[in-house]
Amino acid sequence: MTLADVVYNDSVKFILSGGKGGVGKTSCAGAMAVLSANRGFRTLVLSTDPAHSLSDSFDQDLSGGEVIPIEGFKNLWGMEINTEKGMQDFQQTLGESQLGPEAEMASSLMGDMTGMSPPGSDEAMAFGKILEFIEDASYDRVIFDTAPTGHTLKLLELPDLLDSWLGKMLTLRQRLSSMMGGLRSMLGGAQQEDNSWEMLQQTKDKIRAASVQLSDPNITQFVVVMIPEAMAVFETQRLLLSLKKWNIPANIIVVNQLVPPNPSCQFCSKRYEMQQNNLKDIAELYSDMTLIEVPLFDGEIRGIEELTRLGKILTGEKEEYL
């Protein structure tokens, strides 16, 4: 499988770009988004990384927490997730106003319901957007610029964590609802219509549906980005083991920032030799995966022109850029 097989495939709906911090995940996500849009797909690229750099890659402000059209395209949009705003919306949706009077009563009986807070706010907001866009038919493809490895692993384990958390919420909701119903009957009060239980169950169903789609190799691909250095190799191993555990399809590794040979520069030659040795190890470790070698650019990868050039290297349409 090549990257062209992924980006130019009509059936692929979701592409995730991830790896260690500073390896070029955002640039690769942006380049794949440009390739996808140029191919005619209605494409959304969004950043789930709390330390956003998607705006820098496109040389356009995408930081408003809303979907914004990318300049120069009719079919490409971008977004940097505003986790603070998203958390407020999430708490408002699943807060006491939605959980009904039972939650208010539980709060007064048990004090601060800290156990009712959803796990991993940043990751929860990122996964919430994944849920949102999995159901959104407005786009042919959604490309996620994920956070560095540790955050990404938390993001990938969220379906199980949120499923468990919502299960506890539903159990509490059911018990308190029965108790409140009995109290109302004793006091002669009318039963109040409350759809919060149904909403929680729907959220659980959405999370399970998302897990199914994210593990379907016909719909989803995770593109791992790394550099040929020891720490990056270690983190890539950890990431790939976790992707396998959660059944997230990953068949492509981008080995980025390769230094070109330069015999007249001693420092450059040492860096080149080190990277080439690591590259051999990478090839042996991941012989069952497609490796894409990307040279170190002589400047920042910023703006549509640079992202287009990177995209051509990723797909093999351009051999080098020096």
KEBA-98738 format. One record per residue (C-alpha): x, y, z; residue in one letter. Coordinates in steps of 0.05 Angstrom, whole numbers, padded with zeros to 5 digits, always signed. Each point is the difference from the previous one (the first is absolute). Layout:
// KEBA-98738
XYZA/...
***
This chain:
// KEBA-98738
+00000+00000+00000M/+00026+00069-00019T/-00023+00067+00025L/-00031+00013-00068A/-00042-00063+00012D/-00027+00033+00063V/-00007+00073-00020V/-00030-00014-00069Y/-00046-00056+00024N/-00074+00019-00003D/-00018-00045+00058S/+00050+00028+00051V/-00039+00049+00044K/+00049+00012+00057F/+00075+00009+00000I/+00038+00012+00065L/+00071+00027+00001S/+00039-00014+00064G/+00066-00012+00034G/+00050+00032+00047K/-00001+00075+00009G/+00040+00040-00050G/+00005-00053-00055V/-00045+00035-00050G/-00069-00029+00013K/-00035+00065-00015T/+00038+00011-00065S/-00018-00070-00023C/-00073+00010+00019A/-00001+00066-00037G/+00034-00031-00061A/-00050-00058-00002M/-00057+00050+00006A/+00025+00040-00060V/+00009-00065-00040L/-00070-00022+00018S/-00032+00067-00018A/+00038+00004-00065N/-00028-00069-00017R/-00070+00028+00008G/-00018-00026+00070F/-00037+00047+00046R/+00052-00001+00055T/+00004+00024+00072L/+00066+00001+00036V/-00003+00012+00075L/+00051+00002+00056S/-00013-00039+00064T/+00068+00023+00027D/-00007+00048+00060P/+00064+00035-00026A/-00028+00016-00069H/+00044+00014-00060S/-00050-00012-00056L/-00009+00075-00009S/+00075+00006-00011D/+00001-00056-00051S/-00055+00033-00042F/+00024+00070+00016D/-00071+00017+00019Q/-00035+00010+00067D/-00041-00062+00015L/-00001+00011+00076S/-00072+00022+00009G/-00027-00068+00020G/-00045+00000-00062E/+00007-00031-00069V/+00032+00051-00046I/+00009-00003-00077P/+00072-00007-00021I/+00020+00057-00046E/+00011-00021-00072G/-00048-00060+00002F/-00074-00010-00009K/+00000-00069+00033N/+00050+00005+00058L/-00015+00022+00071W/+00042+00003+00063G/-00011+00004+00075M/+00041+00002+00064E/-00041-00028+00057I/-00011+00049+00057N/+00002-00049+00058T/-00019+00051+00054E/-00063+00021-00038K/-00014-00073-00018G/+00004-00021+00073M/-00049+00054+00020Q/-00049-00024-00054D/+00010-00072+00021F/-00013+00015+00073Q/-00061+00040-00019Q/-00027-00057-00042T/+00013-00054+00052L/-00006+00044+00062G/-00055+00004+00050E/-00047+00033-00050S/+00001-00064-00041Q/+00007-00051+00055L/-00064+00025+00032G/-00020+00014+00072P/+00028-00066+00023E/+00071+00024-00012A/-00015+00063+00040E/-00026-00042+00056M/+00061-00046-00003A/+00046+00060+00001S/-00033+00026+00064S/+00004-00069+00032L/+00070-00018-00021M/+00034+00067-00007G/+00043+00017-00060D/-00012-00053-00054M/+00072-00001-00024T/-00010-00072-00022G/-00049+00025-00051M/+00052+00039-00039S/+00018-00032-00067P/+00072-00026-00005P/+00054+00038-00037G/-00031+00068-00018S/+00046+00015-00060D/-00006-00070-00027E/-00075-00002+00014A/-00010+00063-00041M/+00042-00028-00056A/-00039-00064+00000F/-00065+00039+00004G/+00019+00033-00066K/+00016-00068-00029I/-00070-00022+00020L/-00029+00063-00030E/+00034-00007-00067F/-00011-00075-00005I/-00073+00015-00005E/+00009+00062-00045D/-00012-00014-00074A/+00024+00070-00020S/+00071-00026-00012Y/+00027-00057-00042D/+00061-00004+00044R/+00023+00023+00069V/+00074+00004+00015I/+00022+00004+00073F/+00065+00032+00021D/+00006-00036+00066T/+00038+00020+00063A/+00069-00030+00018P/+00001-00074+00015T/-00021+00002+00074G/-00062+00042-00014H/-00017-00041-00061T/+00002-00065+00041L/-00048+00031+00050K/-00044+00021-00057L/-00002-00070-00029L/-00018-00032+00067E/-00056+00050+00012L/-00055-00042-00032P/+00008-00053+00054D/+00009+00052+00056L/-00060+00042-00022L/-00042-00062-00011D/+00015-00022+00072S/-00011+00071+00027W/-00067+00007-00035L/-00020-00069+00024G/+00010+00023+00071K/-00039+00063-00014M/-00058-00040-00028L/+00000-00046+00060T/-00001+00059+00048L/-00053+00034-00042R/-00044-00062+00002Q/+00006-00008+00075R/-00012+00073+00016L/-00058+00003-00050S/-00035-00057+00036S/+00011+00033+00067M/-00024+00068-00023M/-00060-00032-00033G/-00019-00032+00065G/+00008+00065+00039L/-00044+00037-00051R/-00054-00054+00007S/+00002+00005+00076M/-00007+00076-00004L/-00053-00002-00053G/+00044+00034-00052G/-00005-00011-00074A/+00052-00039-00038Q/+00048+00044-00040Q/+00020-00017-00070E/+00075-00008-00005D/+00039-00023-00060N/+00069+00003+00031S/+00004-00076+00007W/-00015-00009-00073E/+00052+00053-00018M/+00054-00036+00040L/-00017-00066-00032Q/+00004+00033-00069Q/+00069+00027+00018T/+00022-00071+00019K/-00026-00026-00066D/+00038+00055-00039K/+00065-00018+00036I/-00008-00073-00018R/-00016+00018-00072A/+00062+00044-00004A/+00043-00057+00026S/-00026-00045-00055V/+00014+00051-00055Q/+00069+00018+00027L/+00020-00074-00001S/-00025-00011-00072D/+00060+00000-00048P/-00045+00017-00058N/-00021+00065+00034I/+00057+00020+00046T/+00076+00003-00005Q/+00050+00024+00052F/+00063+00028-00032V/+00058-00003+00049V/+00052+00056-00006V/+00069-00007+00030M/+00072+00024-00008I/+00060-00049-00003P/+00022+00011+00073E/+00001-00049+00058A/-00054+00034+00042M/-00047+00005-00060A/+00011-00074-00015V/-00019-00017+00072F/-00063+00043-00001E/-00020-00028-00068T/+00004-00071+00028Q/-00044+00020+00058R/-00050+00034-00046L/-00004-00058-00048L/-00011-00050+00056L/-00057+00043+00026S/-00030+00008-00069L/+00001-00075-00008K/-00032-00009+00069K/-00058+00046-00019W/-00005-00028-00071N/+00016+00067-00033I/+00026-00014-00071P/+00072+00024-00010A/+00039-00022-00061N/+00044+00061-00017I/+00058+00033+00035I/+00028+00066-00023V/+00074+00007+00019V/+00009+00075-00001N/+00057+00050+00001Q/+00054-00043-00032L/+00066+00039-00006V/+00032-00004-00069P/+00072-00022-00008P/+00051+00056+00004N/+00072-00024+00004P/+00027+00071+00008S/-00038+00009+00066C/+00024-00043+00058Q/-00062+00014+00042F/-00046-00015-00058C/+00038-00065-00016S/-00008-00024+00072K/-00074+00016+00000R/-00007-00035-00067Y/+00037-00062+00024E/-00042-00003+00065M/-00065+00006-00038Q/+00019-00052-00052Q/+00017-00050+00056N/-00066+00013+00033N/-00035-00005-00067L/+00027-00071-00008K/-00028-00019+00068D/-00067+00032-00018I/-00003-00039-00065A/+00013-00065+00038E/-00050+00015+00056L/-00056+00020-00047Y/+00014-00044-00061S/-00075-00014-00005D/-00017+00073-00007M/+00009+00052-00055T/+00057+00048+00017L/+00000+00069-00033I/+00066+00038+00005E/-00006+00076+00001V/+00062+00044-00005P/+00013+00059+00046L/-00027+00062-00033F/+00046+00061-00003D/-00054+00044+00031G/-00066-00002+00036E/-00057-00039-00031I/-00051+00055+00001R/-00054+00019-00048G/-00036-00037-00056I/+00059-00003-00047E/+00046-00033+00050E/-00054-00048+00023L/-00013-00019-00072T/+00074-00015-00010R/+00001-00043+00062L/-00063-00036-00023G/+00033-00018-00066K/+00059-00031+00038I/-00048-00039+00045L/-00035-00030-00060T/+00063-00011-00041G/-00018+00051-00053E/+00063+00040+00017K/+00064-00035+00022E/+00034+00054+00040E/-00002+00072+00023Y/+00066+00031+00019L/
***
